[in-house]
Every structure is written in C-alpha cells, then in structure tokens.
Amino acid sequence: MSNLFTNEEVLGFRNDTSGCYNVIHLNNAGAGLMPDIVTKAQLDHIKLEAEIGGYEASALRAAEIQNFYVVCAKLFNCKPGNIAFTASATDAYTRALSSIPFVSGDIILTDCDDFVSNQIQFLSLQKRLGVKLVRIKNAAIGGVDLNDLEEKLKRYQPRLLAITHIPTNSGLVQPVEEIAKIYKAYTQQHEGKTWYILDACQSAGQMKLDVAALHCDFLSITCRKFLRGPRGTGALYISDRALQAGLEPMFIDMRGAEWTNKDEYRQQPTALRFEDWEFAYSTVVGTAAAIEYCLAIGEQRIWEQVKYLSGYMRNQLATINGVRVLDKGPEVGGVVTFHMQGSDAKSIVSELLKHKINVVPSYRAFGVIDFDEKGVEWAVRASPNYYNTIEEIDIFSSNLRRINARLYSNSKQAVTSKQ
C-alpha cells in the first residue's frame, strides 16, 4: 500500500497553511511555510506577554513550554532530559562543538559535504587550538566512502567524528545508519576516545530521526525548514553518555549551572546545561506546535511524499536543454540543485519570483569541495515539502523552460548579428 498522501490530505495541509495561497513555496530547505496553528501559538504567547509581562507569561504557560521537550524527545526517540532548545542549528552545533575537550594535535574527522558553517568552525579550531582536520573520501556514487571512514577511524582515533546528514547545497542523503554501525563497532574497541556530532539541519521534518539507531552523541537541528517551525529556533540532542561524562558548552550560563561557591559551580544534570537563561518563549511554544503537527502526520509518510515530489522535479529538470541536475548519492532527498548553462543563479531566482515561485541561489562558498568537484560556481536550490503539489512543480518547470528558451533565442540572435 502506498504511503503517499491523497489529494484530499494534501488539500488539508494547504488549508492549514495560509502561505500556500500566496506563493509556490519551493524553499523548504531555507524556511518552510508555517502551519497557521504554529503562527497562532506564537502570536497568542506574544499577546500574553504584552498583557501580563514576559516573565509572568512564561510562568503561566510553563506546561506548554515544557511540552517542547516532551514532543522533541518523541521526534528523536529519547528522553526530554536529553533535549536543549537553541536559537538555530548553528547555535546548537556550536554548543555541542564547544563542549568537546580538544587539545593540540587532536583530529576532527568529517565528510567532504559538511555544512559550510561547520567547516569554517573546524578551520577556526585548527587555527586557534592546533587540532587537525581530516576528511573522509567520497564514494564514486557520492556520499561518504564507508570503507575509508572505517579505516580512518581506526588509524586516527579522532577526538570528533562530524557528519552532515543532508548537505545544504545538494540532495545527498548520507548513509547514516551504516555510519552508525561502523561508529558503534569502533567505540566498543576505543571507548571514550571519540565523540560523534550529527548535523540533521536539513533532515529534521523530512524523515524519522531515531538517535538510538543513529548512535550519535549529539544531534543538532533547526526547526524552521522541513519541520515548519518558526525562524530563530533549533534543538540539540545530547546523549546520556555525553551528559554523564560532564561535557558542557564553553560558555555555560546561569541556566546551565548553579554558582555554588566563589570559585565553583554545579552543572545541571540534564541537557539544560546547554541552554541559555534567555530566549523567546513564543518560539518555544510555536516549535512545540510544529513538532506536534509533524508527528500527527507521520515522518515516514512525509519522507515518502518529499522523495516523490523531489524525484518528479528532478525528472522534469532533466528534460530541459541546458539544465544540469547536480544531486548525486546513494539516496537523494528533498533538496534539489541544478545549474542552467548560459544563465546565473540570481537571474533565475529573480525571474521565478516574479511568478511568485520561491527558490534560492547557492554558491561555491557554501560548499567549496562539492562545487569544485561538480565544476560549477553556482546552483539554484528548489526544495518541495509534503504540502506542495505536482501542479506547482509543473508551473515551476514551465517557467524554467521559458527562461531557457529566451536564453537560447538571445544566444542565437547574438551569433546571427556577429555573422
């Protein structure tokens, strides 16, 4: 039996989402359209803050705020005490990274498609602390070469293994289940040597994330993308192993620890030690609403629908002369990237925006290794979610054909004028 949504179900999602009637939103890898229930949850809390005060509103809505940790734990298959609320995926990742007890000469082992901010942070640590950055080779099909991963884990015994589940600039889905098996077997022989951070920035809301199966010590997400939560929100999973080892963010504050004596403090026993005292509680309740909405639909069904829509989009793009689909890997997901010969990313994005179609440009600086291997300086990224329709993708493809036909016509006229 197919897991794909019926037309009636998709219509229901669209009726829950006011933005669907304003734009063709194919930028879910940037920020998804929020369901109206998420918007309402935030606005209700902001209104309450305006009426009775910010501290008082959070105290009155303590149960709703605590619900974030409960539903996020369901999303990851862990305990609420393993969850920290953060301001973004990068914020979550940085807090995890800063907790790793690096010393000069330590190795960070990462993939070639790691998120750009992560790569910059690794290079900064290399410059500041003297750690060394080693990258796992890619397989011919794309994604991590599992044999090279296993060999380099054993050879280098890195302080950190860092993997990005789905890169921001391609449709690649890394084989994280196989990576988990290799890492688990490695840790049984080298206990306490290596920590593992999995960046799930693009996969949260697209597919099921089970930290027990992924065997990671940290998992960082944003909530604004396929999960359809507010901007300015993220979450960090911290394993019991990492908590029990005493790992804590470099700049722990009064929420994460209690100042007990003049020169002493005591950590929070849970993942709260990775949070700050102050954040926007309206976004916490909004994020909880977005996660509940996702869970009620079912992550596996969402994943099947996203793969169906993105697969259809790639097939349509492949029929347009001069358009090159750039995605490759053992599995590809809802992030679709392409290059159009004779054009540029900014012009394509601007032209589509005139027709209320949302896509975004992606440039070499966002993924130097990936773009250099593909031999391009830019790409356009389109990313459908489960509330998008085949008809919307057909409109998107039709507009790209028109743009491409105009490029061909202009090129032909230029050649004729030279003759």
N, C-alpha and C positions, 0 to 999 in steps of 0.2 A: 504494500500500500504506500502511495506517495506521501511524503511529509510536506509537500509544497502546500502553500496556503491557497484556499479557494478565492475566487474573485470577490465573494461576499466578505471573507475575512480581511482581505487587503482593503476593501472599501471601508470596513470598520476601523482599521488602523488610520486610514486617511481622514475619516470623520473625527477621529480623536486628535487630529493634528492640523490646526488651522493653517500652518505654513504650506501644506500640500496644495492649497488652493491659490497660493500666491506665486509659487516658483516650482520649477522642476529641479529638485534639490539632489544633485549628484556629487555632493561634497560631504558625505558622511564620515570620511576619513579625516576631515577637518573638524566639523562640528555637525552633528545630526540635528534634525528638526525635533524640538522637544514636544512630547505629547502635552495636550492642554492641561492635563492633571498635574504635570510637573510644574508648569508655569504657575498654576493656581496655588500649589503648595508653597512656592517661594513668595508669591505676592501676598498670600494670607499671613505669612510669618513677618514679612516686612511691615505690613499694615499693623500687626500686633505690636511690633517694636515701636512703631510711631505712636501708638495709643498708650502703651503702658511702660515703655523703656526696654532697652536691649537686653540687659541682664535679667530683668523680670520676665521678659518673653521667653528666654531660653529656659528659665526655671519652670515656668508654667508648662512649656512644651517638652519637658525632659524626657518623657516617654517616647514622643515622636522622634526626638534626636537620637535616643538610644536605639531606636528601631533601625537606623542606618547600619549599625554594627551587626545587628541580627540578620538583616537581609543580605548585607555584603558577605557575611560568613556563609550564607546559603549559596551565594553566587560562586564562591571559591571552594566550598566543601571544607570548611574549617570552623573554628570556634570564634565567637565575637571578640574574645580577648586577643586574637591574632591580627586584628584589623586596626589600622590607623587611618584617619581621614586626613587628606592633604589638599593642597591648592591646585595640583596638576600632576600629570605623570612625571614630569621632570622633577618637581618638588619631591614626589615620593621616591624617585630613583636616587636623587641626590642624598636624601636622608639615609637610605639604605647603604649607598656607596660610602658615605662619610663614617659609617659605623664599622667598616672593615679595618682591622688593625694592621694596616700596611707598614712595612719597614723598607728601607732602601734595598733594592735587589729583588723584591717580590715581583711575581709575574701576574699580569692580568691576561687571561686567555679569552678572546672574544671572536665573534664571527665577522666576516667582511661586510655584512649588511646591517650592522648595528646602527641604531638611531643616531643621527648626527650629534645631538647634544651629549649623548653618552660618549661618543668617540672623542669629542672635544674635552670632556671631563677626564677621560683616561689620559689624554695627552697632557692635560694640566697636571695630573698627579705624577706623570712621568717626569715633567719638568720640575715640579716642586718637591717630590719625595724620593725621586730616583727609582720608582718602580719601572718595570719593563713591560711593554705591550707586545703580545704575540697574538697573531691572528690565525684562525683555523682556515684551511683551504676550502674553497667551494668545490662541490661535486660538479661534474660536467653538466648535469641536468639543472643545476642551480641549488642553492642552499648548502648547508654545512656538509662537508665530507665527513661522514661518521667515523670512518677508519682513521682519518687524520685527527679528529677530535680525540678519539681513544688513545692514539699514540702520543699526542701532545699532552694530554692529561697525565699520563704515566711518566713522560720524560721530564716535564717542567714542574709538576706538582704545584700548580699556580695557587696564589692566595685567593684569587677570584676567577670564577667562570661566569661570563656575562653573555647572554644570548637575547637577541630581539626576536620575538615570536613572528611578527609580521612587520617588515620594514615600512617606513612611511612613504617610500618612493617606488615601491613595486608590489606586485600581487603575491610575491613569495610567501608561503607559509612554511616556516622551519619545522623539521620533523622532531618536535619537542618531546613526544612520547619516547622515541628512540634515544634522544639525548638524555632523557631522564633515566633510562635503563643503564646507559653507559656511566652516567654520573653516580648512580646508586652503587653499581658494582665497584667503581673506583673508590668511593668513600668507605666502603667496607674494608678496603685494604689500606686506606690512608685517612683514617678517622681524624677529624678536627683540623685537617690541613687546608681544605679549600671550601669557600663559600660560593653559592650559586645565586645570582640575580637573574630573573627572567623578566624582560620588559614586555608586557602584554598590552601596551598602549593602544594598538590597533585591533587586537583580538577580543578585548572585553566587549561584550554585547553582540559580537559576531558569532561566537561559538562558546561551548562549555569550557570552563577553566576549573579543573579539579586539581588543587595543589597537592593532594595526596598522590595522585598519579604523576604529576609533573615533577615531584621530588625537588622542588626549589626551596631555597632558604628565604628568599624574598621574591615577591611578585608585585610589580608596580603597574598601575593602570591610570588612565584618565577616564572621566565619566561623561565627557561631552560628545564623544564620537558615536560609534555604533550603539552604545548604551543609551544615548539620547538624554543624558542629564544636562545640568547647567554648565556653562563655562566657569572656570575657576574652581574646578573640583577634581579630585583624584583620590586614590586609595592605595594603601600599601599593606600587603600581607607579610607578616614576619613569623617564621616558623617557631615552634616550641624550642627547637634546638638552638636557634639564634638567640631567643629570649633567655634561655637557661644559661647560655654562655656569657650573658651580660652585655651583648652588643647594644650600643646606643648611638644615636646621632651625635656628630661632633659638637653641635650647638644645642644641647638639650636644655629645655627651659623649665619653668615652674609647673607646667602641666606634666612634663615627663619625669620630674623628680621633685623630691621634698628636701629643702635645705634644713638639715638636722642639727648641725653644729657649725661653728665659724668656718671650718675648713673641710666640711663633709656634706655630702648629700646622699639621698637614697633614691634609687631608680624606682619608677613604677614597675610592678611585676609584669604588666601586660604590654601590649603594643602601644598603649597610650604614651609610653616614653618616647615614641617617635612623633608625637603631635606637639603643636604649639598651643599656648594658652588661648590665643585669639584667632578665630576665623568666623566667616559669615555663616551663621546658623541657618539662615534662609536657604543657603545652598546645600546644607546637610539634609534638611527635610526634603528639598527638591530632588536630591540624589537618591534618597531612600525611595521616593515615589517612582523614579525612573527604573530603579532596580526591581521594585515590585512589579512594575509594568512588564519588564523583560521576562522575569521569572514566570509570570502568569501566562505569557505566550509560549515559552519554552525555547531554551537556547538551541537545542538540536534542530528544531523546525526553522528557527531564524537562520541558522547556518545553511541549511539546505536551500532556503529561498534566496539567500545572498549569493551562494555559489551559482544557482540557476540564473539569476539576473546578471551577474558579472560575466558568466560564461556566454550568455546571449550577447552581451555588449561586446565582448572580445571577438565573437564570430562576426558581428556586424562591422566592427572596425577593420577586420581582416579583408573585407570586400571593397574597401575604399582605396583606390590607387594612391600611392604615395604615403599612406599611413602605415606605420610600423608599430605593432603591439610589442611592448618591451618586457612584459612579465614572463618569468620562467621559474620553474621549481618543481619538486616532486608533487606539490599541491599548490594551487593558487586560490586566493580568496577574493574578497570584495574590493580590493584596491586595484584599479585598472589604470595602467600608464601607457601612453602612446606618444609617438613623435610623428609630425607631418612634414614631409620634405618641402622645402621652399617657404615655410612659414616660421612663426615663432610663437612661443607659449603665450606671451602677453596678448598678442593679436587674437589668437584663438579664444582665449578666455573672455576677452572683451567682446568679441563678436557674439559668442554664445550668451553672454549676459544680456545683450540687447533683446534676446528672446526669452529672458527670464530662466535661463538654464545655468545652474551653478556648478562650476568645476574650478580647479585651481592649477596654477603652474608649479612645476618642481624643477629645481636647477641643480647643476653639478655640485655645488657647495652643500647640498642636502645629503649627498651620498657619493662622495668622490670616487671610491673604489668601484661602486656599481655603475655609475655613469661612464667612467673611463673604460670599463670592460665592454659596455654596450656601444661605445663610440659616439655618444651624443652629449650635448651641453645642456639640454633641457628636455622636459617631458610635460605633458598635460596629464593630470590625475583626475579620474572620474571614479566615484565610489558609491554605487547604489546600496540602499538598505531595503529591508523587507517591505516597507510601505511604498516603495517605488513600483512602477508598472512597466510592462513590456511596451505599452504605447508611449510612455515617456522616453524610453531608450530609443524607440524608433524616431521620435522627434529629434532627439539629440543626434542620432546618426544621420538623419536627413539634413540637418543644419551643417554637419561636418562635410557631407558630400557637396553641399552648395559652396562652402568655403573653399574646398579643394578644387571644385570646378572653376571658380573665379581665379584661383591661383594659376591653374593650367591655362586659362584664357589669357591672363595677363602675361604669362611667360611666352605664349605663342605670339602674342602681339609684339612683344619685345624683340623676339627673333625675327619677325617679319620686317619690323622697322629698321633693323640692322642691315637686312638684305637690300 
